[in-house]
Amino acid sequence: MKWHEVSISTKEENEEQFSIFLNTIAKGVSIEHSVDILKSKTDNFEEKFRLDPKDYPDSDIRILVYFDDL
């Protein structure tokens, strides 16, 4: 099966509203938080994770939405 991926960059405070809506119209939704957000929510982040910042949004969040190929 083939998919179409749509990427949406937005503020973290929009995450819940976007997720609820997008889950009603799409086949899948994935949320990627910036490294700064992950650091702020995780104790001892540097000791627990070795993430490549290039793999994450520069700021806020990125929502990846997946639709069936029609």
CHARMM internal coordinates of N, CA and C (Angstrom, degrees):
IC EDIT
DIST 1 N 1 CA 1.4507
DIST 1 CA 1 C 1.5307
ANGL 1 N 1 CA 1 C 108.36
DIST 1 C 2 N 1.3174
ANGL 1 CA 1 C 2 N 115.78
DIHE 1 N 1 CA 1 C 2 N 139.12
DIST 2 N 2 CA 1.4582
ANGL 1 C 2 N 2 CA 121.67
DIHE 1 CA 1 C 2 N 2 CA 178.78
DIST 2 CA 2 C 1.5214
ANGL 2 N 2 CA 2 C 109.58
DIHE 1 C 2 N 2 CA 2 C -101.92
DIST 2 C 3 N 1.3332
ANGL 2 CA 2 C 3 N 114.60
DIHE 2 N 2 CA 2 C 3 N 149.00
DIST 3 N 3 CA 1.4553
ANGL 2 C 3 N 3 CA 121.26
DIHE 2 CA 2 C 3 N 3 CA -178.02
DIST 3 CA 3 C 1.5235
ANGL 3 N 3 CA 3 C 110.28
DIHE 2 C 3 N 3 CA 3 C -125.95
DIST 3 C 4 N 1.3159
ANGL 3 CA 3 C 4 N 114.72
DIHE 3 N 3 CA 3 C 4 N 156.16
DIST 4 N 4 CA 1.4621
ANGL 3 C 4 N 4 CA 122.04
DIHE 3 CA 3 C 4 N 4 CA 168.32
DIST 4 CA 4 C 1.5239
ANGL 4 N 4 CA 4 C 105.56
DIHE 3 C 4 N 4 CA 4 C -109.53
DIST 4 C 5 N 1.3259
ANGL 4 CA 4 C 5 N 115.60
DIHE 4 N 4 CA 4 C 5 N 132.32
DIST 5 N 5 CA 1.4620
ANGL 4 C 5 N 5 CA 120.56
DIHE 4 CA 4 C 5 N 5 CA 178.81
DIST 5 CA 5 C 1.5229
ANGL 5 N 5 CA 5 C 108.40
DIHE 4 C 5 N 5 CA 5 C -110.23
DIST 5 C 6 N 1.3253
ANGL 5 CA 5 C 6 N 115.87
DIHE 5 N 5 CA 5 C 6 N 130.62
DIST 6 N 6 CA 1.4565
ANGL 5 C 6 N 6 CA 122.51
DIHE 5 CA 5 C 6 N 6 CA 175.83
DIST 6 CA 6 C 1.5209
ANGL 6 N 6 CA 6 C 107.03
DIHE 5 C 6 N 6 CA 6 C -117.13
DIST 6 C 7 N 1.3248
ANGL 6 CA 6 C 7 N 116.14
DIHE 6 N 6 CA 6 C 7 N 132.13
DIST 7 N 7 CA 1.4587
ANGL 6 C 7 N 7 CA 121.46
DIHE 6 CA 6 C 7 N 7 CA -179.39
DIST 7 CA 7 C 1.5252
ANGL 7 N 7 CA 7 C 109.49
DIHE 6 C 7 N 7 CA 7 C -109.47
DIST 7 C 8 N 1.3361
ANGL 7 CA 7 C 8 N 115.69
DIHE 7 N 7 CA 7 C 8 N 129.90
DIST 8 N 8 CA 1.4679
ANGL 7 C 8 N 8 CA 121.92
DIHE 7 CA 7 C 8 N 8 CA 179.67
DIST 8 CA 8 C 1.5237
ANGL 8 N 8 CA 8 C 108.24
DIHE 7 C 8 N 8 CA 8 C -123.26
DIST 8 C 9 N 1.3255
ANGL 8 CA 8 C 9 N 116.92
DIHE 8 N 8 CA 8 C 9 N 123.09
DIST 9 N 9 CA 1.4701
ANGL 8 C 9 N 9 CA 121.32
DIHE 8 CA 8 C 9 N 9 CA 174.76
DIST 9 CA 9 C 1.5229
ANGL 9 N 9 CA 9 C 107.67
DIHE 8 C 9 N 9 CA 9 C -98.57
DIST 9 C 10 N 1.3336
ANGL 9 CA 9 C 10 N 115.76
DIHE 9 N 9 CA 9 C 10 N 131.93
DIST 10 N 10 CA 1.4582
ANGL 9 C 10 N 10 CA 119.38
DIHE 9 CA 9 C 10 N 10 CA -177.15
DIST 10 CA 10 C 1.5300
ANGL 10 N 10 CA 10 C 109.66
DIHE 9 C 10 N 10 CA 10 C -155.77
DIST 10 C 11 N 1.2962
ANGL 10 CA 10 C 11 N 115.60
DIHE 10 N 10 CA 10 C 11 N 176.71
DIST 11 N 11 CA 1.4645
ANGL 10 C 11 N 11 CA 122.53
DIHE 10 CA 10 C 11 N 11 CA 177.33
DIST 11 CA 11 C 1.5242
ANGL 11 N 11 CA 11 C 110.02
DIHE 10 C 11 N 11 CA 11 C -77.21
DIST 11 C 12 N 1.3092
ANGL 11 CA 11 C 12 N 116.05
DIHE 11 N 11 CA 11 C 12 N 151.35
DIST 12 N 12 CA 1.4639
ANGL 11 C 12 N 12 CA 121.23
DIHE 11 CA 11 C 12 N 12 CA -178.60
DIST 12 CA 12 C 1.5276
ANGL 12 N 12 CA 12 C 112.12
DIHE 11 C 12 N 12 CA 12 C -58.78
DIST 12 C 13 N 1.3239
ANGL 12 CA 12 C 13 N 117.95
DIHE 12 N 12 CA 12 C 13 N -34.69
DIST 13 N 13 CA 1.4647
ANGL 12 C 13 N 13 CA 120.21
DIHE 12 CA 12 C 13 N 13 CA -177.59
DIST 13 CA 13 C 1.5279
ANGL 13 N 13 CA 13 C 112.92
DIHE 12 C 13 N 13 CA 13 C -67.50
DIST 13 C 14 N 1.3365
ANGL 13 CA 13 C 14 N 118.20
DIHE 13 N 13 CA 13 C 14 N -14.04
DIST 14 N 14 CA 1.4673
ANGL 13 C 14 N 14 CA 121.74
DIHE 13 CA 13 C 14 N 14 CA 177.33
DIST 14 CA 14 C 1.5232
ANGL 14 N 14 CA 14 C 113.12
DIHE 13 C 14 N 14 CA 14 C -89.56
DIST 14 C 15 N 1.3132
ANGL 14 CA 14 C 15 N 117.58
DIHE 14 N 14 CA 14 C 15 N -4.16
DIST 15 N 15 CA 1.4639
ANGL 14 C 15 N 15 CA 122.23
DIHE 14 CA 14 C 15 N 15 CA -173.49
DIST 15 CA 15 C 1.5274
ANGL 15 N 15 CA 15 C 113.17
DIHE 14 C 15 N 15 CA 15 C -55.39
DIST 15 C 16 N 1.3042
ANGL 15 CA 15 C 16 N 118.24
DIHE 15 N 15 CA 15 C 16 N -50.78
DIST 16 N 16 CA 1.4664
ANGL 15 C 16 N 16 CA 120.80
DIHE 15 CA 15 C 16 N 16 CA -174.90
DIST 16 CA 16 C 1.5239
ANGL 16 N 16 CA 16 C 111.67
DIHE 15 C 16 N 16 CA 16 C -64.78
DIST 16 C 17 N 1.3334
ANGL 16 CA 16 C 17 N 116.95
DIHE 16 N 16 CA 16 C 17 N -47.12
DIST 17 N 17 CA 1.4653
ANGL 16 C 17 N 17 CA 119.65
DIHE 16 CA 16 C 17 N 17 CA -177.81
DIST 17 CA 17 C 1.5287
ANGL 17 N 17 CA 17 C 111.06
DIHE 16 C 17 N 17 CA 17 C -63.78
DIST 17 C 18 N 1.3293
ANGL 17 CA 17 C 18 N 117.29
DIHE 17 N 17 CA 17 C 18 N -44.90
DIST 18 N 18 CA 1.4575
ANGL 17 C 18 N 18 CA 120.38
DIHE 17 CA 17 C 18 N 18 CA 178.20
DIST 18 CA 18 C 1.5315
ANGL 18 N 18 CA 18 C 110.38
DIHE 17 C 18 N 18 CA 18 C -61.79
DIST 18 C 19 N 1.3183
ANGL 18 CA 18 C 19 N 117.30
DIHE 18 N 18 CA 18 C 19 N -45.15
DIST 19 N 19 CA 1.4618
ANGL 18 C 19 N 19 CA 121.07
DIHE 18 CA 18 C 19 N 19 CA -177.51
DIST 19 CA 19 C 1.5185
ANGL 19 N 19 CA 19 C 111.98
DIHE 18 C 19 N 19 CA 19 C -60.40
DIST 19 C 20 N 1.3060
ANGL 19 CA 19 C 20 N 116.77
DIHE 19 N 19 CA 19 C 20 N -44.98
DIST 20 N 20 CA 1.4602
ANGL 19 C 20 N 20 CA 120.95
DIHE 19 CA 19 C 20 N 20 CA 179.85
DIST 20 CA 20 C 1.5217
ANGL 20 N 20 CA 20 C 110.03
DIHE 19 C 20 N 20 CA 20 C -61.03
DIST 20 C 21 N 1.3264
ANGL 20 CA 20 C 21 N 116.78
DIHE 20 N 20 CA 20 C 21 N -49.89
DIST 21 N 21 CA 1.4585
ANGL 20 C 21 N 21 CA 120.11
DIHE 20 CA 20 C 21 N 21 CA -178.69
DIST 21 CA 21 C 1.5300
ANGL 21 N 21 CA 21 C 111.75
DIHE 20 C 21 N 21 CA 21 C -64.76
DIST 21 C 22 N 1.3338
ANGL 21 CA 21 C 22 N 117.04
DIHE 21 N 21 CA 21 C 22 N -49.27
DIST 22 N 22 CA 1.4633
ANGL 21 C 22 N 22 CA 120.28
DIHE 21 CA 21 C 22 N 22 CA -175.37
DIST 22 CA 22 C 1.5310
ANGL 22 N 22 CA 22 C 112.33
DIHE 21 C 22 N 22 CA 22 C -64.38
DIST 22 C 23 N 1.3203
ANGL 22 CA 22 C 23 N 117.11
DIHE 22 N 22 CA 22 C 23 N -31.82
DIST 23 N 23 CA 1.4628
ANGL 22 C 23 N 23 CA 119.36
DIHE 22 CA 22 C 23 N 23 CA 177.49
DIST 23 CA 23 C 1.5235
ANGL 23 N 23 CA 23 C 112.40
DIHE 22 C 23 N 23 CA 23 C -67.20
DIST 23 C 24 N 1.3308
ANGL 23 CA 23 C 24 N 118.30
DIHE 23 N 23 CA 23 C 24 N -18.19
DIST 24 N 24 CA 1.4624
ANGL 23 C 24 N 24 CA 120.67
DIHE 23 CA 23 C 24 N 24 CA 178.01
DIST 24 CA 24 C 1.5289
ANGL 24 N 24 CA 24 C 112.20
DIHE 23 C 24 N 24 CA 24 C -84.53
DIST 24 C 25 N 1.3418
ANGL 24 CA 24 C 25 N 117.89
DIHE 24 N 24 CA 24 C 25 N -19.95
DIST 25 N 25 CA 1.4666
ANGL 24 C 25 N 25 CA 120.14
DIHE 24 CA 24 C 25 N 25 CA -176.03
DIST 25 CA 25 C 1.5254
ANGL 25 N 25 CA 25 C 113.64
DIHE 24 C 25 N 25 CA 25 C -116.22
DIST 25 C 26 N 1.3239
ANGL 25 CA 25 C 26 N 118.04
DIHE 25 N 25 CA 25 C 26 N -9.67
DIST 26 N 26 CA 1.4643
ANGL 25 C 26 N 26 CA 120.99
DIHE 25 CA 25 C 26 N 26 CA -174.76
DIST 26 CA 26 C 1.5281
ANGL 26 N 26 CA 26 C 111.04
DIHE 25 C 26 N 26 CA 26 C -119.25
DIST 26 C 27 N 1.3191
ANGL 26 CA 26 C 27 N 115.10
DIHE 26 N 26 CA 26 C 27 N 168.87
DIST 27 N 27 CA 1.4693
ANGL 26 C 27 N 27 CA 121.71
DIHE 26 CA 26 C 27 N 27 CA 177.53
DIST 27 CA 27 C 1.5145
ANGL 27 N 27 CA 27 C 112.87
DIHE 26 C 27 N 27 CA 27 C -88.32
DIST 27 C 28 N 1.3124
ANGL 27 CA 27 C 28 N 117.21
DIHE 27 N 27 CA 27 C 28 N -15.09
DIST 28 N 28 CA 1.4571
ANGL 27 C 28 N 28 CA 120.26
DIHE 27 CA 27 C 28 N 28 CA 179.37
DIST 28 CA 28 C 1.5118
ANGL 28 N 28 CA 28 C 111.12
DIHE 27 C 28 N 28 CA 28 C -170.56
DIST 28 C 29 N 1.3242
ANGL 28 CA 28 C 29 N 115.55
DIHE 28 N 28 CA 28 C 29 N 150.68
DIST 29 N 29 CA 1.4600
ANGL 28 C 29 N 29 CA 122.05
DIHE 28 CA 28 C 29 N 29 CA 179.43
DIST 29 CA 29 C 1.5153
ANGL 29 N 29 CA 29 C 107.91
DIHE 28 C 29 N 29 CA 29 C -138.17
DIST 29 C 30 N 1.3269
ANGL 29 CA 29 C 30 N 116.47
DIHE 29 N 29 CA 29 C 30 N 135.85
DIST 30 N 30 CA 1.4570
ANGL 29 C 30 N 30 CA 122.07
DIHE 29 CA 29 C 30 N 30 CA 177.06
DIST 30 CA 30 C 1.5212
ANGL 30 N 30 CA 30 C 108.37
DIHE 29 C 30 N 30 CA 30 C -129.95
DIST 30 C 31 N 1.3253
ANGL 30 CA 30 C 31 N 116.89
DIHE 30 N 30 CA 30 C 31 N 137.07
DIST 31 N 31 CA 1.4550
ANGL 30 C 31 N 31 CA 121.80
DIHE 30 CA 30 C 31 N 31 CA -179.68
DIST 31 CA 31 C 1.5251
ANGL 31 N 31 CA 31 C 108.88
DIHE 30 C 31 N 31 CA 31 C -111.19
DIST 31 C 32 N 1.3288
ANGL 31 CA 31 C 32 N 116.35
DIHE 31 N 31 CA 31 C 32 N 128.98
DIST 32 N 32 CA 1.4650
ANGL 31 C 32 N 32 CA 121.66
DIHE 31 CA 31 C 32 N 32 CA 175.22
DIST 32 CA 32 C 1.5187
ANGL 32 N 32 CA 32 C 108.32
DIHE 31 C 32 N 32 CA 32 C -116.76
DIST 32 C 33 N 1.3325
ANGL 32 CA 32 C 33 N 116.22
DIHE 32 N 32 CA 32 C 33 N 122.13
DIST 33 N 33 CA 1.4567
ANGL 32 C 33 N 33 CA 122.02
DIHE 32 CA 32 C 33 N 33 CA 178.94
DIST 33 CA 33 C 1.5267
ANGL 33 N 33 CA 33 C 109.49
DIHE 32 C 33 N 33 CA 33 C -94.03
DIST 33 C 34 N 1.3322
ANGL 33 CA 33 C 34 N 115.97
DIHE 33 N 33 CA 33 C 34 N 149.05
DIST 34 N 34 CA 1.4613
ANGL 33 C 34 N 34 CA 119.23
DIHE 33 CA 33 C 34 N 34 CA 175.51
DIST 34 CA 34 C 1.5275
ANGL 34 N 34 CA 34 C 108.82
DIHE 33 C 34 N 34 CA 34 C -65.41
DIST 34 C 35 N 1.3181
ANGL 34 CA 34 C 35 N 116.35
DIHE 34 N 34 CA 34 C 35 N 158.77
DIST 35 N 35 CA 1.4605
ANGL 34 C 35 N 35 CA 121.00
DIHE 34 CA 34 C 35 N 35 CA 179.56
DIST 35 CA 35 C 1.5259
ANGL 35 N 35 CA 35 C 110.18
DIHE 34 C 35 N 35 CA 35 C -61.01
DIST 35 C 36 N 1.3275
ANGL 35 CA 35 C 36 N 117.81
DIHE 35 N 35 CA 35 C 36 N -35.82
DIST 36 N 36 CA 1.4706
ANGL 35 C 36 N 36 CA 120.71
DIHE 35 CA 35 C 36 N 36 CA 178.75
DIST 36 CA 36 C 1.5300
ANGL 36 N 36 CA 36 C 111.39
DIHE 35 C 36 N 36 CA 36 C -61.26
DIST 36 C 37 N 1.3195
ANGL 36 CA 36 C 37 N 117.65
DIHE 36 N 36 CA 36 C 37 N -40.64
DIST 37 N 37 CA 1.4666
ANGL 36 C 37 N 37 CA 120.90
DIHE 36 CA 36 C 37 N 37 CA 177.76
DIST 37 CA 37 C 1.5259
ANGL 37 N 37 CA 37 C 109.77
DIHE 36 C 37 N 37 CA 37 C -67.35
DIST 37 C 38 N 1.3241
ANGL 37 CA 37 C 38 N 116.84
DIHE 37 N 37 CA 37 C 38 N -44.35
DIST 38 N 38 CA 1.4691
ANGL 37 C 38 N 38 CA 119.54
DIHE 37 CA 37 C 38 N 38 CA 178.74
DIST 38 CA 38 C 1.5244
ANGL 38 N 38 CA 38 C 111.22
DIHE 37 C 38 N 38 CA 38 C -60.04
DIST 38 C 39 N 1.3243
ANGL 38 CA 38 C 39 N 116.89
DIHE 38 N 38 CA 38 C 39 N -41.31
DIST 39 N 39 CA 1.4697
ANGL 38 C 39 N 39 CA 120.91
DIHE 38 CA 38 C 39 N 39 CA 179.04
DIST 39 CA 39 C 1.5238
ANGL 39 N 39 CA 39 C 111.05
DIHE 38 C 39 N 39 CA 39 C -62.69
DIST 39 C 40 N 1.3307
ANGL 39 CA 39 C 40 N 116.14
DIHE 39 N 39 CA 39 C 40 N -40.39
DIST 40 N 40 CA 1.4669
ANGL 39 C 40 N 40 CA 119.08
DIHE 39 CA 39 C 40 N 40 CA -176.43
DIST 40 CA 40 C 1.5267
ANGL 40 N 40 CA 40 C 112.30
DIHE 39 C 40 N 40 CA 40 C -69.93
DIST 40 C 41 N 1.3402
ANGL 40 CA 40 C 41 N 117.68
DIHE 40 N 40 CA 40 C 41 N -19.58
DIST 41 N 41 CA 1.4678
ANGL 40 C 41 N 41 CA 121.14
DIHE 40 CA 40 C 41 N 41 CA -177.21
DIST 41 CA 41 C 1.5212
ANGL 41 N 41 CA 41 C 113.47
DIHE 40 C 41 N 41 CA 41 C -103.90
DIST 41 C 42 N 1.3355
ANGL 41 CA 41 C 42 N 118.04
DIHE 41 N 41 CA 41 C 42 N 1.51
DIST 42 N 42 CA 1.4571
ANGL 41 C 42 N 42 CA 120.80
DIHE 41 CA 41 C 42 N 42 CA -174.42
DIST 42 CA 42 C 1.5231
ANGL 42 N 42 CA 42 C 110.42
DIHE 41 C 42 N 42 CA 42 C -129.23
DIST 42 C 43 N 1.3315
ANGL 42 CA 42 C 43 N 116.25
DIHE 42 N 42 CA 42 C 43 N 122.28
DIST 43 N 43 CA 1.4591
ANGL 42 C 43 N 43 CA 120.11
DIHE 42 CA 42 C 43 N 43 CA 174.71
DIST 43 CA 43 C 1.5228
ANGL 43 N 43 CA 43 C 109.58
DIHE 42 C 43 N 43 CA 43 C -68.73
DIST 43 C 44 N 1.3199
ANGL 43 CA 43 C 44 N 117.15
DIHE 43 N 43 CA 43 C 44 N 142.55
DIST 44 N 44 CA 1.4631
ANGL 43 C 44 N 44 CA 122.83
DIHE 43 CA 43 C 44 N 44 CA 178.49
DIST 44 CA 44 C 1.5277
ANGL 44 N 44 CA 44 C 112.35
DIHE 43 C 44 N 44 CA 44 C 53.39
DIST 44 C 45 N 1.2867
ANGL 44 CA 44 C 45 N 116.26
DIHE 44 N 44 CA 44 C 45 N 40.73
DIST 45 N 45 CA 1.4572
ANGL 44 C 45 N 45 CA 121.90
DIHE 44 CA 44 C 45 N 45 CA -175.82
DIST 45 CA 45 C 1.5321
ANGL 45 N 45 CA 45 C 112.09
DIHE 44 C 45 N 45 CA 45 C -53.41
DIST 45 C 46 N 1.3193
ANGL 45 CA 45 C 46 N 116.40
DIHE 45 N 45 CA 45 C 46 N -47.89
DIST 46 N 46 CA 1.4700
ANGL 45 C 46 N 46 CA 120.61
DIHE 45 CA 45 C 46 N 46 CA -176.32
DIST 46 CA 46 C 1.5264
ANGL 46 N 46 CA 46 C 111.49
DIHE 45 C 46 N 46 CA 46 C -62.09
DIST 46 C 47 N 1.3159
ANGL 46 CA 46 C 47 N 117.50
DIHE 46 N 46 CA 46 C 47 N -31.24
DIST 47 N 47 CA 1.4643
ANGL 46 C 47 N 47 CA 120.96
DIHE 46 CA 46 C 47 N 47 CA 179.61
DIST 47 CA 47 C 1.5340
ANGL 47 N 47 CA 47 C 111.93
DIHE 46 C 47 N 47 CA 47 C -78.32
DIST 47 C 48 N 1.3226
ANGL 47 CA 47 C 48 N 117.28
DIHE 47 N 47 CA 47 C 48 N -30.27
DIST 48 N 48 CA 1.4602
ANGL 47 C 48 N 48 CA 121.59
DIHE 47 CA 47 C 48 N 48 CA -174.57
DIST 48 CA 48 C 1.5241
ANGL 48 N 48 CA 48 C 113.87
DIHE 47 C 48 N 48 CA 48 C -89.45
DIST 48 C 49 N 1.3418
ANGL 48 CA 48 C 49 N 117.32
DIHE 48 N 48 CA 48 C 49 N -31.60
DIST 49 N 49 CA 1.4609
ANGL 48 C 49 N 49 CA 120.76
DIHE 48 CA 48 C 49 N 49 CA -171.61
DIST 49 CA 49 C 1.5186
ANGL 49 N 49 CA 49 C 111.92
DIHE 48 C 49 N 49 CA 49 C -128.97
DIST 49 C 50 N 1.3016
ANGL 49 CA 49 C 50 N 115.24
DIHE 49 N 49 CA 49 C 50 N 146.68
DIST 50 N 50 CA 1.4595
ANGL 49 C 50 N 50 CA 122.48
DIHE 49 CA 49 C 50 N 50 CA 171.14
DIST 50 CA 50 C 1.5250
ANGL 50 N 50 CA 50 C 106.44
DIHE 49 C 50 N 50 CA 50 C -127.85
DIST 50 C 51 N 1.3196
ANGL 50 CA 50 C 51 N 115.66
DIHE 50 N 50 CA 50 C 51 N 84.20
DIST 51 N 51 CA 1.4518
ANGL 50 C 51 N 51 CA 121.32
DIHE 50 CA 50 C 51 N 51 CA -175.58
DIST 51 CA 51 C 1.5197
ANGL 51 N 51 CA 51 C 110.32
DIHE 50 C 51 N 51 CA 51 C -99.56
DIST 51 C 52 N 1.3033
ANGL 51 CA 51 C 52 N 115.97
DIHE 51 N 51 CA 51 C 52 N 147.50
DIST 52 N 52 CA 1.4504
ANGL 51 C 52 N 52 CA 121.42
DIHE 51 CA 51 C 52 N 52 CA 175.03
DIST 52 CA 52 C 1.5288
ANGL 52 N 52 CA 52 C 107.38
DIHE 51 C 52 N 52 CA 52 C -90.11
DIST 52 C 53 N 1.3318
ANGL 52 CA 52 C 53 N 118.11
DIHE 52 N 52 CA 52 C 53 N 111.38
DIST 53 N 53 CA 1.4690
ANGL 52 C 53 N 53 CA 120.35
DIHE 52 CA 52 C 53 N 53 CA -177.45
DIST 53 CA 53 C 1.5210
ANGL 53 N 53 CA 53 C 113.69
DIHE 52 C 53 N 53 CA 53 C -56.40
DIST 53 C 54 N 1.3220
ANGL 53 CA 53 C 54 N 118.67
DIHE 53 N 53 CA 53 C 54 N -22.88
DIST 54 N 54 CA 1.4679
ANGL 53 C 54 N 54 CA 121.17
DIHE 53 CA 53 C 54 N 54 CA 178.85
DIST 54 CA 54 C 1.5260
ANGL 54 N 54 CA 54 C 111.90
DIHE 53 C 54 N 54 CA 54 C -66.66
DIST 54 C 55 N 1.3272
ANGL 54 CA 54 C 55 N 117.20
DIHE 54 N 54 CA 54 C 55 N -18.81
DIST 55 N 55 CA 1.4674
ANGL 54 C 55 N 55 CA 121.23
DIHE 54 CA 54 C 55 N 55 CA -179.66
DIST 55 CA 55 C 1.5281
ANGL 55 N 55 CA 55 C 113.06
DIHE 54 C 55 N 55 CA 55 C -85.40
DIST 55 C 56 N 1.3242
ANGL 55 CA 55 C 56 N 117.27
DIHE 55 N 55 CA 55 C 56 N -3.40
DIST 56 N 56 CA 1.4590
ANGL 55 C 56 N 56 CA 121.97
DIHE 55 CA 55 C 56 N 56 CA -174.07
DIST 56 CA 56 C 1.5245
ANGL 56 N 56 CA 56 C 109.98
DIHE 55 C 56 N 56 CA 56 C -125.08
DIST 56 C 57 N 1.3391
ANGL 56 CA 56 C 57 N 117.45
DIHE 56 N 56 CA 56 C 57 N 159.76
DIST 57 N 57 CA 1.4673
ANGL 56 C 57 N 57 CA 119.59
DIHE 56 CA 56 C 57 N 57 CA 178.49
DIST 57 CA 57 C 1.5302
ANGL 57 N 57 CA 57 C 110.47
DIHE 56 C 57 N 57 CA 57 C -60.30
DIST 57 C 58 N 1.3377
ANGL 57 CA 57 C 58 N 115.93
DIHE 57 N 57 CA 57 C 58 N 149.80
DIST 58 N 58 CA 1.4666
ANGL 57 C 58 N 58 CA 120.36
DIHE 57 CA 57 C 58 N 58 CA 178.55
DIST 58 CA 58 C 1.5195
ANGL 58 N 58 CA 58 C 111.54
DIHE 57 C 58 N 58 CA 58 C -64.60
DIST 58 C 59 N 1.3151
ANGL 58 CA 58 C 59 N 116.53
DIHE 58 N 58 CA 58 C 59 N -34.32
DIST 59 N 59 CA 1.4641
ANGL 58 C 59 N 59 CA 120.78
DIHE 58 CA 58 C 59 N 59 CA 178.21
DIST 59 CA 59 C 1.5239
ANGL 59 N 59 CA 59 C 109.13
DIHE 58 C 59 N 59 CA 59 C -151.30
DIST 59 C 60 N 1.2994
ANGL 59 CA 59 C 60 N 115.37
DIHE 59 N 59 CA 59 C 60 N 160.77
DIST 60 N 60 CA 1.4622
ANGL 59 C 60 N 60 CA 123.26
DIHE 59 CA 59 C 60 N 60 CA 177.04
DIST 60 CA 60 C 1.5313
ANGL 60 N 60 CA 60 C 111.95
DIHE 59 C 60 N 60 CA 60 C 53.51
DIST 60 C 61 N 1.3420
ANGL 60 CA 60 C 61 N 117.76
DIHE 60 N 60 CA 60 C 61 N -132.40
DIST 61 N 61 CA 1.4674
ANGL 60 C 61 N 61 CA 119.61
DIHE 60 CA 60 C 61 N 61 CA -176.08
DIST 61 CA 61 C 1.5286
ANGL 61 N 61 CA 61 C 111.12
DIHE 60 C 61 N 61 CA 61 C -131.38
DIST 61 C 62 N 1.3187
ANGL 61 CA 61 C 62 N 113.97
DIHE 61 N 61 CA 61 C 62 N 160.42
DIST 62 N 62 CA 1.4618
ANGL 61 C 62 N 62 CA 121.37
DIHE 61 CA 61 C 62 N 62 CA 172.26
DIST 62 CA 62 C 1.5277
ANGL 62 N 62 CA 62 C 106.20
DIHE 61 C 62 N 62 CA 62 C -124.30
DIST 62 C 63 N 1.3261
ANGL 62 CA 62 C 63 N 115.44
DIHE 62 N 62 CA 62 C 63 N 129.60
DIST 63 N 63 CA 1.4581
ANGL 62 C 63 N 63 CA 121.04
DIHE 62 CA 62 C 63 N 63 CA 178.24
DIST 63 CA 63 C 1.5261
ANGL 63 N 63 CA 63 C 106.81
DIHE 62 C 63 N 63 CA 63 C -107.03
DIST 63 C 64 N 1.3230
ANGL 63 CA 63 C 64 N 115.82
DIHE 63 N 63 CA 63 C 64 N 123.35
DIST 64 N 64 CA 1.4587
ANGL 63 C 64 N 64 CA 121.38
DIHE 63 CA 63 C 64 N 64 CA 176.39
DIST 64 CA 64 C 1.5210
ANGL 64 N 64 CA 64 C 107.69
DIHE 63 C 64 N 64 CA 64 C -102.72
DIST 64 C 65 N 1.3241
ANGL 64 CA 64 C 65 N 116.35
DIHE 64 N 64 CA 64 C 65 N 126.18
DIST 65 N 65 CA 1.4566
ANGL 64 C 65 N 65 CA 122.59
DIHE 64 CA 64 C 65 N 65 CA -176.34
DIST 65 CA 65 C 1.5261
ANGL 65 N 65 CA 65 C 107.76
DIHE 64 C 65 N 65 CA 65 C -118.65
DIST 65 C 66 N 1.3270
ANGL 65 CA 65 C 66 N 116.22
DIHE 65 N 65 CA 65 C 66 N 136.53
DIST 66 N 66 CA 1.4610
ANGL 65 C 66 N 66 CA 121.92
DIHE 65 CA 65 C 66 N 66 CA -175.92
DIST 66 CA 66 C 1.5263
ANGL 66 N 66 CA 66 C 110.97
DIHE 65 C 66 N 66 CA 66 C -118.03
DIST 66 C 67 N 1.3481
ANGL 66 CA 66 C 67 N 114.83
DIHE 66 N 66 CA 66 C 67 N 129.61
DIST 67 N 67 CA 1.4490
ANGL 66 C 67 N 67 CA 122.42
DIHE 66 CA 66 C 67 N 67 CA 178.69
DIST 67 CA 67 C 1.5264
ANGL 67 N 67 CA 67 C 108.88
DIHE 66 C 67 N 67 CA 67 C -122.73
DIST 67 C 68 N 1.3300
ANGL 67 CA 67 C 68 N 116.26
DIHE 67 N 67 CA 67 C 68 N 147.50
DIST 68 N 68 CA 1.4673
ANGL 67 C 68 N 68 CA 121.00
DIHE 67 CA 67 C 68 N 68 CA 174.78
DIST 68 CA 68 C 1.5178
ANGL 68 N 68 CA 68 C 109.62
DIHE 67 C 68 N 68 CA 68 C -61.86
DIST 68 C 69 N 1.3258
ANGL 68 CA 68 C 69 N 115.76
DIHE 68 N 68 CA 68 C 69 N 146.86
DIST 69 N 69 CA 1.4454
ANGL 68 C 69 N 69 CA 121.28
DIHE 68 CA 68 C 69 N 69 CA 171.15
DIST 69 CA 69 C 1.5188
ANGL 69 N 69 CA 69 C 107.59
DIHE 68 C 69 N 69 CA 69 C -80.61
DIST 69 C 70 N 1.3071
ANGL 69 CA 69 C 70 N 116.85
DIHE 69 N 69 CA 69 C 70 N 118.57
DIST 70 N 70 CA 1.4766
ANGL 69 C 70 N 70 CA 120.14
DIHE 69 CA 69 C 70 N 70 CA -176.46
DIST 70 CA 70 C 1.5004
ANGL 70 N 70 CA 70 C 111.74
DIHE 69 C 70 N 70 CA 70 C -90.73
END
COOR INIT
IC SEED 1 N 1 CA 1 C
IC BUILD
